[in-house]
Amino acid sequence: MKISIYRHSSNIKRLLLVLAIVLIFSLLRYSQNIVNKLRDDLTNMMRFYATVYAQAATEESNQDFSFIFDQIIRKSSIPMIISSEIDKNPTAWRGVGIKEIELTDDTRTILEKMMKEMDSANAPIPLIYNDYNLGYIHYGDTNLIRQLVMLPYVEISVVFLFIFLGYISFQLIRSSEKRSIWVGMAKETAHQLGTPLTSLMGWVELLKTEAPDNHHIDELTNDIKRLEKVTNRFSRIGSTPNFKVTSLNPVIQEAVDYYRRRLPQLGPGVSITFQPGGEHQAVINRDLFTWAIENLIKNALDAVSQLNGKILITTQLLKNSRQVAIDITDNGKGIPSKDWKNIFRPGYSTKKRGWGLGLSLTMRIIKEYHHGKLQLLKSKPSEKTVMRILIKCK
């Protein structure tokens, strides 16, 4: 069963990302247009101030114009500095955060730095009277313009914060719902299997009394024990399983032996090989961990050819790490790169009759119960596909 939305999830995310980028740029462009219009109005106002200021002076006067400056534009909120024509020496200032006191060397240095910053944003306006240049007005953005410049970034930050919090909340809710569904399904499966298993065990005991020498009854007993083991595994989902330090090689070998006994039914050319890279121990729940290994082997068996299918299981201790890597390698049909991130999602399957629960269940066993990692390490069709389990060793 294939869930087509998984195949298009990447396109949907890209579309949403492009839409978000377009909205952000539109907001920035709109706010920038408003800022530019306000700056144009500010420039016109400063030109008016410059004209008034210049007309209030006389062409013969070389005195400080700060008195006229204060009387004309004292109530203005525009940060500005007036400088002389030749040496750009500041003679008056307003709204720059510096008290209007006698000009000192330190104050001059600060004001000259401000003038350069103002000139980088707005060209200084000359004070011209009768073709005579009396000085320059250097001005910067008002508080309102600076706030408008920052407003889109503040809005975008707030929106992203709400999106992030909403995403985290959604993920927590979805994770809780998925966990509840898994637990409910597992418990119900265990309950449904329990009744017929009890009945089958009774019939087997009855057959043993009637035909004690029939070896088929022993095989039937083994299959019933297997079903009982599967039932116990499902019953452990959602509960707190028991963990203890366990050697990994016997656990893996148990899963390998189970499928080796069924190889004649799977195909004449299929082989399973286990090559341990040393003795490794980890804190695991044996039943659940064996179940995870079996699921990965079963997926590999479904992928390989019946004529020359090869499955290799290896273990190794990673360098500079306290983790054991368990690699399940097969030469099957592989997994397309576009589906790599979807294979662990519930309901996703490349098989026509698959439920898409095997890898998702295995991921939960390894990640949530054993605090390990399960990843698709490599996949090349008909050559090599590697699924890796990482788990801390003791």
PyMOL commands that set and color helices and strands:
alter all, ss='L'
color gray80, all
select helices_A, chain A and resi 4-55+66-73+105-121+143-210+215-236+248-260+263-266+286-303+337-339+358-369
alter helices_A, ss='H'
color red, helices_A
select strands_A, chain A and resi 80-83+90-94+125-129+132-139+244-247+271-275+281-284+310-317+323-330+373-380+384-392
alter strands_A, ss='S'
color yellow, strands_A
deselect
rebuild
show_as cartoon
